Every structure is written in structure tokens, then in C-alpha cells.
């Protein structure tokens, strides 16, 4: 998070920097990345009150990662295909 706070990137560049930071965070975790791990990172002191655009975007990525990925609904799919 310190590196993201030092970043002067803005706009799309800040999003790219944040995405790289998020991937670095995710691949650096022990085991599987879960919504609970993202929530714990989001609740950490470092994630509170981000100032740079890149750090703010990183926090958005963490928030998105706290939502479980649904498997999708299959209801009605068969009718649509047949």
C-alpha cells in the first residue's frame, strides 16, 4: 500500500497500477484468495483513508473481491437453447 500511496498516477494509469498491486497482493497470499481474506485486507489500517488515486483504486478492487463470485443461474437456460 505504501508504494501505491507514493504513486503519482491518475486516471487509467492509476487503475493499472492498482490492478498490478492487487495481483501482487493476491499472488502473495498463502493459499487461496477468498472474500474473507479480501475483507481482512480491507479492514486493515493500511486500507483506511487512502489518498493517492492508485491506492483508492486498489481499495475498490479489494471491495470487489469481498463479494463471492456466483456460479450463475441456469434457470431457463435450457428453454432458451431449445
Order of alpha helices (4+ residues) and beta strands (2+ residues): alpha-alpha-alpha-alpha-alpha
